[in-house]
Amino acid sequence: MKTLVYAEHDNASLKDATLAVVTAASQIGEVHVLVAGSGCGAVAAQAAKIAGVATVHVADDAAYAQQLAENVAPLVASLMASHDAFLAPATSNGKNIAPRVAALLDVMQISDILSVESADTFTRPIYAGNAIATVQSSDAKKVITVRGTAFAKAEETGGSATIEVVSGSGDSGTSTFLSAEIAKQERPELTSAKIIVSGGRALKDAETFAATILPLADKLGAGVGASRAAVDAGFVPNDYQVGQTGKIVAPEVYVAVGISGAIQHLAGMKDSKVIIAINKDEDAPIFQVADIGLVGDLFTVVPELVAKL
Amino acid sequence: MKIIVPVKRVIDYNVKPRVKPDGSGVDLANVKMSMNPFDEIAIEEALRLREKGVATEVIAVSVGPDKAQETLRTALAMGADRAILVVAEDVEPLGVAKILAKIVEEEQPGLVILGKQAIDDDSNQTGQMLAALTGRPQGTFANTVNVSGDSVHVAREVDGGLQTVSLKMPAIITTDLRLNEPRYASLPNIMKAKSKPLAQKTPADYGVDVTPRLKTLKVVEPPVRSAGIKVADVDALVAKLKEMGVAA
């Protein structure tokens, strides 16, 4: 079995999300990695060093600079003639591209897998993680997205894969990248942060959110997340959202401040090692999953905590 | 220009799903069912484009059981012009996308707007698959949609923030949460919806084989997290954090 892993990168460096996918792929068969981008030679070199990777395919073309699904999917589909399984991280990029590949191959995708039971059988969450399904695929080729928090990261060094240049059909001419507003984060990225401090609707507004949550995050060296309610209310941008349809995180420590704990939010963070909840409502559902709970008004508790840490 | 909006009947957003004791699936008997929330957003966006004069007709489509008629009536009550129900149970996203591709071929819509994922199987696939099968560009996880001439600009919610792409129409769009706030159907509109056209079809009418490719071997509850301890005050919390090595 030969697998093809889709590398998550920004043309300059390889993203951590790729490493968990390599681990998942290694449980299915030989691991090949595809780096599709523009001026992405450094990424390919980085991918070749990952332990357990046999071959890195590099498609370096201006058409792949933004990894638009319309351009990348046909490239992946053509490479799948010589691979048995395609695995992408369940990132916004992976989720955009993989189903387009699956349909081109006439394959039913298996989304967001949590484990590899065998080469054709996987577990995946359904109903916002309220149930875990074991599914077996009858397709000859597999197309899979991988939940990053469910697999250990492959070692970044130790490998010495061969690098092969590949090319695809280039620009489809149907989709054009216009712009990106990518928030400059000084803080750890949510999906790889060891500690996350998240705020909810109780933070009132954007200023209060920043004034309350950020000092605590600074003290702990933590990434900052939010509930859907806080994002919808405009306290923080959309990429802060933790939950069923936002980011799935599993840090060492997750501090939920003023978050009641709707099932959609829990779906995104309940695999955290330690959950700490601060909420004034002692019946809030968040306390049912929290390892350490503190009932109190966050506007007095959080500043006090910052002062005493 | 026509807009097609596929909608799915799913467990209501507020209901906590329960796994059947025999591990065969999730118990949906006597559970409140509603339109998938992302699909409501898709309907709303299509209606707004019609109200702006960009679109002339909004067609709601569902692939599902007989009861998905209720979901389509909700779409009609919100303001969709007509509906197509393709009666079939438990069709996978690939099968749904194939049926939709046939409907797209027949109706030639300028846009198909879908929810980005259904909250039951959480697949997040149908829109992208439909885009592949029809050879159309895709604007997934849309935060903002602007049609200008023969192209549509879509601001997409991506991991780092927002990415804006320009797609040549016809195109496929999938909705994210913040695209809009869906309207409620008014009582007069609910009454009116009862007489709007709703066509009934089967996958065979479109010549699509919907045999599942995935077999669900079992469905179990996730490992349960038990509640931990409550601490009395900040000092106790700080002590715990120090114990865990989180704070110095």
Contacts between the chains, C-beta under 8 A, distances in Angstrom:
chain1	res1	chain2	res2	distance
A	66	B	163	7.6
A	68	B	165	7.0
A	69	B	128	6.7
A	69	B	131	7.6
A	69	B	138	5.9
A	69	B	140	7.6
A	70	B	131	7.8
A	70	B	137	5.1
A	70	B	138	6.9
A	73	B	132	6.4
A	91	B	159	5.5
A	92	B	141	6.3
A	92	B	156	7.6
A	92	B	157	7.1
A	92	B	158	4.3
A	92	B	159	4.7
A	93	B	158	7.1
A	93	B	159	7.1
A	95	B	124	5.3
A	95	B	140	7.5
A	95	B	141	8.0
A	96	B	128	6.6
A	96	B	138	7.4
A	96	B	140	5.0
A	96	B	141	7.5
A	97	B	128	7.8
A	98	B	128	7.7
A	99	B	93	7.3
A	99	B	124	7.2
A	99	B	125	3.9
A	99	B	126	7.7
A	99	B	127	7.8
A	99	B	128	3.6
A	99	B	129	5.0
A	99	B	132	7.5
A	100	B	128	4.6
A	100	B	129	7.0
A	100	B	131	6.1
A	100	B	132	4.4
A	100	B	138	6.9
A	101	B	132	7.7
A	102	B	94	7.0
A	102	B	125	7.0
A	102	B	129	6.5
A	102	B	132	7.8
A	103	B	94	6.6
A	103	B	97	6.1
A	103	B	128	7.2
A	103	B	129	3.8
A	103	B	130	7.7
A	103	B	131	7.9
A	103	B	132	3.7
A	103	B	133	5.3
A	104	B	132	5.1
A	106	B	94	7.5
A	107	B	94	7.4
A	107	B	213	7.2
A	108	B	92	5.2
A	108	B	93	7.1
A	108	B	94	4.5
A	108	B	212	7.5
A	108	B	213	3.7
A	108	B	214	5.5
A	109	B	93	7.4
A	109	B	94	7.6
A	109	B	123	7.2
A	109	B	125	5.4
A	110	B	214	6.8
A	111	B	122	6.8
A	111	B	123	4.9
A	111	B	124	6.0
A	111	B	125	6.5
A	112	B	122	6.8
A	121	B	217	6.9
A	125	B	122	6.6
A	125	B	222	7.2
A	126	B	26	7.3
A	126	B	120	6.7
A	126	B	121	5.4
A	126	B	122	5.7
A	126	B	219	7.3
A	127	B	11	7.1
A	127	B	17	4.1
A	127	B	26	5.8
A	127	B	119	7.3
A	127	B	120	6.0
A	127	B	122	7.3
A	128	B	17	7.8
A	128	B	119	6.5
A	128	B	122	6.9
A	129	B	222	5.9
A	130	B	16	6.6
A	130	B	17	4.6
A	130	B	19	7.7
A	130	B	26	7.8
A	130	B	221	7.7
A	130	B	222	7.0
A	131	B	17	6.2
A	131	B	19	4.9
A	131	B	26	5.4
A	131	B	219	5.1
A	131	B	220	7.0
A	131	B	221	6.6
A	131	B	222	7.1
A	132	B	219	7.1
A	132	B	220	5.4
A	132	B	221	7.5
A	132	B	222	5.3
A	133	B	216	5.4
A	133	B	218	7.4
A	133	B	219	4.9
A	134	B	216	7.1
A	134	B	217	4.4
A	134	B	218	5.0
A	134	B	219	7.6
A	134	B	220	7.8
A	135	B	214	4.7
A	135	B	215	6.7
A	135	B	216	5.4
A	135	B	217	6.8
A	136	B	214	6.9
A	136	B	215	4.7
A	136	B	217	5.7
A	137	B	213	6.2
A	137	B	214	5.5
A	138	B	213	5.4
A	138	B	214	7.5
A	138	B	215	6.9
A	139	B	213	5.1
A	172	B	137	7.3
A	173	B	168	7.5
A	174	B	135	8.0
A	174	B	136	7.1
A	174	B	137	4.0
A	174	B	167	6.6
A	174	B	168	4.8
A	174	B	171	7.8
A	175	B	137	4.1
A	175	B	138	7.6
A	175	B	165	5.6
A	175	B	166	7.3
A	175	B	167	5.3
A	175	B	168	7.4
A	176	B	165	6.5
A	176	B	166	4.6
A	176	B	167	7.9
A	177	B	163	7.3
A	177	B	164	7.9
A	177	B	165	5.7
A	178	B	153	6.7
A	178	B	164	4.4
A	178	B	165	6.1
A	178	B	166	5.4
A	179	B	163	7.6
A	179	B	164	4.8
A	180	B	158	7.7
A	180	B	160	7.6
A	180	B	161	6.9
A	180	B	162	6.9
A	180	B	163	4.7
A	180	B	164	7.2
A	181	B	161	4.9
A	181	B	162	4.6
A	181	B	163	8.0
A	182	B	160	3.9
A	182	B	161	4.5
A	182	B	162	7.9
A	183	B	160	6.5
A	183	B	161	4.7
A	185	B	160	7.9
A	191	B	159	7.7
A	195	B	246	6.6
A	219	B	247	7.8
A	220	B	246	6.5
A	220	B	247	7.3
A	228	B	177	6.8
A	231	B	177	8.0
A	231	B	178	7.4
A	232	B	177	7.0
A	232	B	178	6.6
A	237	B	161	6.1
A	238	B	143	6.7
A	238	B	157	4.8
A	238	B	161	7.5
A	238	B	162	7.4
A	238	B	176	7.4
A	238	B	177	8.0
A	238	B	178	6.1
A	239	B	157	7.3
A	239	B	158	7.5
A	239	B	159	6.1
A	239	B	160	6.0
A	239	B	161	5.2
A	244	B	119	7.1
A	244	B	122	7.1
A	245	B	38	7.9
A	245	B	116	7.4
A	245	B	117	6.7
A	245	B	176	7.6
A	245	B	177	6.5
A	247	B	159	7.5
A	252	B	246	7.8
A	253	B	244	7.1
A	253	B	246	5.5
A	263	B	16	6.0
A	264	B	13	8.0
A	270	B	222	7.9
A	270	B	225	5.9
A	274	B	244	6.6
A	275	B	225	7.6
A	275	B	228	7.8
A	276	B	237	7.4
A	276	B	241	8.0
A	282	B	230	7.9
A	287	B	227	6.1
A	287	B	230	7.2
A	288	B	225	7.8
A	288	B	227	5.1
A	289	B	225	4.5
A	289	B	227	7.0
A	290	B	227	6.7
A	290	B	228	5.9
A	291	B	228	3.6
A	291	B	229	7.4
A	292	B	228	5.7
A	292	B	229	6.2
A	292	B	230	7.7
A	292	B	231	6.0
A	292	B	237	6.7
A	292	B	240	5.5
A	293	B	227	7.7
A	293	B	228	6.9
A	293	B	229	7.2
A	293	B	230	4.4
A	293	B	231	7.1
A	294	B	230	7.0
A	294	B	231	5.3
A	294	B	233	7.5
A	294	B	234	7.2
A	294	B	236	7.9
A	294	B	237	5.3
A	295	B	230	6.4
A	296	B	233	7.7
A	296	B	234	7.9
A	301	B	234	5.9
A	304	B	234	4.5
A	305	B	234	5.2
A	305	B	237	6.5
A	305	B	238	6.8
A	308	B	234	6.0
A	308	B	235	6.9
A	308	B	238	4.9
A	309	B	238	6.3
A	309	B	241	7.1
A	309	B	247	4.9
